[in-house]
């Protein structure tokens, strides 16, 4: 169950990078490891305005700090 703080952050509209990171880090402090599953991952590359290098850097930072696990699926071309 999400804490009041993480529930509040998840309701941020639009959910921004900082709010997402803060929630994931809060869950890490609680001993929880979220798993983010992304299907059709290559589709993100079609939207560089929404999924810029900062988006990928943020995911990488969370993964490197053992706060997030990422499962990726993509279509072979």
N, C-alpha and C positions, 0 to 999 in steps of 0.2 A: 504494500500500500504506500502510495506516495505521501510524503510529509506535506504539511500545509505550504511550506516554502517552495518545494519542488512542484507541487500542484499549481501554485501561483505562477511560477516561472513558465511552466508548460502552457499556460493560457495566454502568454504574451503574444500579441497579434501585431505584425506577423512574428512567428517564432524565429528569433534571430540567433545568430551564431553564439553570442555571449550567453543568452538565456539557456540554450541547449547545453553548452559547456558547463555552466553552473549547475544545472540539474544532474548531469552525468557525474560531475565531481562530488556532488552531495551524495549521490547513490554510492560512489566509491567509498566515501567516509562511513557509510552505513554497511559496508561489506557486500554491496550488491554489484554485480557486473552485468550491465545491459548488453544485449546482443542486437546490433542493427543489421537487418537483412535487407539487402538491396537487390532486386531482380531487374534485369534489363539495364544493368549499370551503364552501358555505353550510351544510353539515351540521355544521361545527364550531360554528356559532352555536347549535345545539341543546344544547350541553354547556357552558354558561358556567362551571360549577364546575371543569371541566378546562381549558378554553380561555378564560381570563379576559383582562382588558386587559393584564396582565403578559406573557402569551403573545404577544399581537400587538405590544406595545411591544418585546419582545425581538427578534422577527423584523424589525421596522422598524429597530431599532438595527443589527442585523447587515447589513441591506441598505444602510442609509445609510453604513456604514463600508466598503462594497464587499467584505464578507467572505462574502456569500451572495447568490445569485440565486434569486428566487422565481417559479415559473410556476404560475398558478392557473387552474383550470377550474371553471365553475359552470353549473348548469342554469338556463336562462331560465324565468322564471315567467310 
